[in-house]
């Protein structure tokens, strides 16, 4: 798909981008490396939100770049088919890490802390999108364990927890409030590192930037590392120390009530995704992970 995106960008903008490679990692966008006619290197990915949201994302990333945050400059957002967009951006220095350790987690946490308060003046940016409907249908129908987890999530989404009267209407009780920059898909493959282990780039913003509590991204990181450890691949083989460190971080830095909400959000999202994909091994892993955090 991304190869065709490059061709579509060239057709619409006449830029003459040449494909130079395909990224081996990066989780939501299927990145293709390109080269401009003048020799500059770039990346083309698939935006997974609306054109308007990706344009907003480009604007916000431009603003936080000016404050020293290593995120890519987005050169263009090109509408293509079925509501998707081609996102043309600069190629940041650094490389992904396959075997994450405790020091990898520490570096990501330190970078994530720099997101604090960055969107204080951007109330127009939405929070991470978490909705019980239509995901609730998948969890209800899959089995007893997923149905019980859905009941616990609904309790958190109830009026007594600040949620709407009908959980099918949304997920206000699960809101990720705050004024931080939030990466909705904060995972090890979406972070670039230099030779010293320092973070050189936070990439793959194809779900759009979000505004809320930056620590929500750390729960995503925990879920992703747990999955990677349970099902090792060529892309990720985290050390046990990495899992121990992210567990320590989320349980010591996120208040228990917030952590339970964030855990519910990730459980809902990942079970919905894995059930839809019919990945039994991943489903069972996320059922156990959800039960561990939600009781």
C-alpha positions as CSV (number, residue, x, y, z in Angstrom):
1,X,0.0,0.0,0.0
2,X,2.7,2.5,1.0
3,X,4.5,2.0,-2.3
4,X,1.3,3.1,-4.1
5,X,1.1,6.1,-1.7
6,X,4.5,7.3,-3.0
7,X,3.2,7.1,-6.6
8,X,0.1,8.9,-5.6
9,X,2.1,11.7,-3.9
10,X,4.2,12.1,-7.0
11,X,1.0,12.2,-9.2
12,X,-0.7,14.8,-7.1
13,X,2.3,17.0,-6.2
14,X,4.8,16.3,-8.9
15,X,7.6,15.9,-6.4
16,X,9.6,13.1,-8.1
17,X,10.2,11.1,-4.9
18,X,12.1,7.8,-5.4
19,X,11.6,4.8,-3.2
20,X,14.9,3.9,-1.4
21,X,13.7,1.2,1.1
22,X,11.1,-0.1,3.4
23,X,11.2,0.2,7.2
24,X,11.6,-3.0,9.1
25,X,9.9,-1.7,12.2
26,X,7.3,0.9,13.2
27,X,3.9,-0.3,14.0
28,X,1.0,1.6,12.5
29,X,2.1,3.2,9.3
30,X,4.1,0.8,7.0
31,X,6.9,3.4,6.4
32,X,8.6,3.6,3.0
33,X,11.9,5.5,2.8
34,X,12.2,7.9,-0.1
35,X,14.7,10.3,-1.6
36,X,14.0,13.7,-3.0
37,X,15.5,14.8,-6.4
38,X,18.0,17.0,-4.4
39,X,19.2,14.0,-2.4
40,X,17.3,14.7,0.9
41,X,15.9,11.6,2.6
42,X,12.3,11.3,3.7
43,X,9.6,8.9,4.8
44,X,6.1,8.2,3.5
45,X,3.5,6.6,5.8
46,X,-0.2,6.0,5.8
47,X,-2.2,8.3,8.0
48,X,-4.9,6.3,9.9
49,X,-7.1,9.3,10.8
50,X,-8.9,11.9,8.8
51,X,-7.1,14.4,6.5
52,X,-8.1,17.2,8.9
53,X,-6.6,15.3,11.9
54,X,-3.4,14.6,10.1
55,X,-3.1,18.3,9.1
56,X,-3.6,19.2,12.7
57,X,-1.0,16.7,13.7
58,X,1.5,18.2,11.3
59,X,0.9,21.6,12.8
60,X,1.3,20.4,16.4
61,X,4.4,18.5,15.6
62,X,5.9,21.6,14.0
63,X,5.1,23.6,17.2
64,X,6.7,21.0,19.6
65,X,9.8,20.7,17.3
66,X,10.4,24.4,18.0
67,X,10.5,23.5,21.7
68,X,13.2,20.9,21.1
69,X,11.2,17.7,20.9
70,X,12.7,15.3,18.3
71,X,9.6,14.6,16.2
72,X,9.5,14.6,12.3
73,X,8.7,17.6,10.3
74,X,5.7,16.7,8.1
75,X,6.1,18.1,4.6
76,X,2.7,17.2,3.2
77,X,-0.6,15.3,4.0
78,X,-2.1,14.0,0.8
79,X,-5.6,12.6,0.7
80,X,-5.8,9.3,-1.1
81,X,-8.5,6.5,-1.0
82,X,-11.0,5.4,1.6
83,X,-10.3,8.3,3.9
84,X,-6.6,7.5,4.2
85,X,-3.8,9.9,3.7
86,X,-0.2,9.8,2.6
87,X,2.0,11.5,5.1
88,X,5.3,12.8,3.7
89,X,7.9,13.6,6.5
90,X,11.5,14.0,7.1
91,X,13.7,11.1,8.0
92,X,15.1,11.5,11.5
93,X,18.5,10.2,12.6
94,X,18.9,7.1,14.6
95,X,17.6,3.5,14.5
96,X,15.1,1.3,16.2
97,X,16.0,-1.2,19.0
98,X,15.1,-4.8,18.9
99,X,16.3,-6.0,22.3
100,X,14.9,-3.4,24.7
101,X,16.3,-3.3,28.2
102,X,15.7,-1.3,31.3
103,X,17.8,1.5,29.9
104,X,15.6,1.6,26.8
105,X,12.5,2.1,29.0
106,X,14.3,4.8,31.0
107,X,15.1,6.7,27.9
108,X,11.5,6.5,26.6
109,X,10.1,7.6,29.9
110,X,12.5,10.5,30.1
111,X,11.5,11.6,26.6
112,X,7.8,11.1,27.4
113,X,8.2,13.4,30.4
114,X,9.3,16.2,28.1
115,X,5.7,16.1,26.6
116,X,4.4,17.6,29.9
117,X,2.2,20.7,29.3
118,X,3.1,21.0,25.6
119,X,-0.5,21.3,24.6
120,X,-1.7,23.7,27.3
121,X,-2.7,26.2,24.6
122,X,-4.2,23.6,22.2
123,X,-7.6,22.7,23.6
124,X,-8.7,22.0,20.0
125,X,-6.6,18.8,20.0
126,X,-8.7,15.8,21.0
127,X,-7.8,13.3,23.7
128,X,-7.0,9.6,22.9
129,X,-10.1,8.1,21.4
130,X,-11.6,5.3,23.5
131,X,-15.1,4.2,22.9
132,X,-17.0,1.2,24.3
133,X,-19.1,1.0,21.1
134,X,-18.6,-0.9,18.8
135,X,-15.8,-2.7,20.6
136,X,-18.2,-3.9,23.4
137,X,-19.9,-6.2,20.9
138,X,-16.7,-8.2,20.2
139,X,-15.9,-8.6,23.9
140,X,-19.5,-9.6,24.8
141,X,-19.6,-12.3,22.2
142,X,-16.1,-13.7,22.4
143,X,-16.4,-15.5,25.7
144,X,-17.0,-15.4,29.5
145,X,-13.6,-13.9,30.3
146,X,-13.8,-11.0,27.8
147,X,-17.4,-10.4,28.9
148,X,-16.4,-10.1,32.5
149,X,-13.7,-7.7,31.6
150,X,-16.2,-5.6,29.6
151,X,-18.4,-5.5,32.8
152,X,-15.4,-4.1,34.7
153,X,-14.7,-1.5,32.0
154,X,-18.4,-0.5,32.0
155,X,-18.2,0.1,35.7
156,X,-15.4,2.6,35.2
157,X,-17.5,4.2,32.4
158,X,-20.5,4.6,34.7
159,X,-22.0,7.9,36.0
160,X,-20.5,7.1,39.4
161,X,-17.0,7.3,37.8
162,X,-17.9,10.4,35.7
163,X,-19.0,8.5,32.6
164,X,-22.2,8.9,30.6
165,X,-25.5,7.3,31.7
166,X,-25.2,4.9,28.7
167,X,-21.8,3.5,28.2
168,X,-22.7,2.9,24.5
169,X,-22.7,6.6,24.0
170,X,-19.0,7.0,24.5
171,X,-16.3,6.7,27.2
172,X,-16.2,9.9,29.2
173,X,-15.5,7.9,32.3
174,X,-12.4,6.6,30.7
175,X,-11.3,10.1,29.5
176,X,-7.5,10.8,29.5
177,X,-7.6,14.3,30.7
178,X,-4.6,16.7,30.8
179,X,-2.7,19.2,28.7
180,X,0.3,17.0,27.8
181,X,1.2,15.8,24.3
182,X,0.2,12.2,24.1
183,X,1.6,9.6,21.6
184,X,-1.3,7.2,21.2
185,X,1.0,4.4,20.0
186,X,4.1,4.8,22.2
187,X,6.0,1.6,21.6
188,X,9.7,0.8,21.3
189,X,9.6,0.4,17.5
190,X,8.2,3.9,17.3
191,X,11.2,5.5,19.0
192,X,14.6,6.0,17.3
193,X,17.9,5.8,19.3
194,X,21.5,7.0,18.7
195,X,24.6,5.0,19.3
196,X,24.8,6.2,22.9
197,X,21.2,5.0,23.7
198,X,19.8,8.5,23.7
199,X,16.4,9.0,22.0
200,X,16.9,10.8,18.6
201,X,13.3,10.7,17.4
202,X,9.7,9.8,18.3
203,X,7.9,8.7,15.1
204,X,4.8,7.1,13.7
205,X,2.2,9.7,14.6
206,X,-0.2,8.1,12.1
207,X,-3.0,7.9,14.7
208,X,-2.7,11.6,15.2
209,X,-1.4,13.6,18.1
210,X,-3.6,13.6,21.3
211,X,-3.9,15.9,24.3
212,X,-4.2,14.5,27.8
213,X,-2.0,12.7,30.3
214,X,1.3,11.7,28.8
215,X,1.5,8.8,31.2
216,X,-1.3,7.1,29.2
217,X,1.4,6.3,26.6
218,X,3.4,4.4,29.3
219,X,0.5,2.0,29.8
220,X,0.5,1.4,26.0
221,X,4.3,0.8,26.3
222,X,3.7,-1.7,29.1
223,X,1.0,-3.6,27.0
224,X,3.2,-3.7,23.9
225,X,6.3,-4.9,25.7
226,X,4.3,-7.6,27.5
227,X,2.9,-8.8,24.1
228,X,6.4,-8.7,22.6
229,X,7.9,-10.7,25.5
230,X,5.0,-13.2,25.2
231,X,5.3,-13.6,21.5
232,X,8.9,-12.7,20.5
233,X,9.6,-11.7,16.9
234,X,12.3,-10.4,14.7
235,X,11.0,-6.9,15.5
236,X,10.9,-7.1,19.3
237,X,12.6,-9.3,21.8
238,X,12.6,-7.3,25.1
239,X,14.6,-8.4,28.1
240,X,12.9,-9.2,31.3
241,X,14.5,-6.1,32.8
242,X,12.5,-3.9,30.4
243,X,9.2,-5.4,31.6
244,X,10.2,-5.1,35.2
245,X,11.1,-1.4,34.7
246,X,8.0,-0.4,32.9
247,X,5.8,-2.2,35.5
248,X,7.7,-0.3,38.2
249,X,7.3,3.1,36.4
250,X,3.5,2.8,35.8
251,X,2.7,1.6,39.3
252,X,4.8,4.3,41.0
253,X,4.1,7.3,38.9
254,X,0.4,6.9,37.9
255,X,-2.2,7.2,40.7
256,X,-4.1,3.9,41.2
257,X,-7.5,5.3,40.0
258,X,-6.0,6.7,36.8
259,X,-3.9,3.6,36.2
260,X,-7.1,1.4,36.4
261,X,-8.8,3.7,33.8
262,X,-5.8,3.6,31.5
263,X,-5.5,-0.1,31.9
264,X,-9.2,-0.5,31.0
265,X,-8.7,1.7,27.8
266,X,-5.8,-0.4,26.6
267,X,-7.5,-3.7,27.5
268,X,-10.6,-2.6,25.5
269,X,-8.5,-1.5,22.5
270,X,-6.2,-4.5,22.4
271,X,-8.9,-7.1,22.9
272,X,-11.0,-5.5,20.3
273,X,-8.1,-5.6,17.8
274,X,-6.9,-9.1,18.6
275,X,-10.4,-10.6,18.6
276,X,-11.1,-9.0,15.3
277,X,-7.8,-10.4,14.0
278,X,-8.7,-13.8,15.4
279,X,-5.2,-14.1,16.9
280,X,-5.9,-16.6,19.7
281,X,-2.5,-16.4,21.3
282,X,-2.6,-12.6,21.5
283,X,-6.2,-12.7,22.7
284,X,-5.3,-15.0,25.6
285,X,-2.3,-12.8,26.5
286,X,-4.5,-9.7,26.6
287,X,-7.2,-11.4,28.6
288,X,-4.7,-12.3,31.2
289,X,-3.2,-8.8,31.1
290,X,-6.6,-7.2,31.4
291,X,-7.5,-9.4,34.4
292,X,-4.2,-8.6,36.1
293,X,-5.0,-4.8,36.0
294,X,-8.7,-4.8,36.4
295,X,-9.2,-7.6,39.0
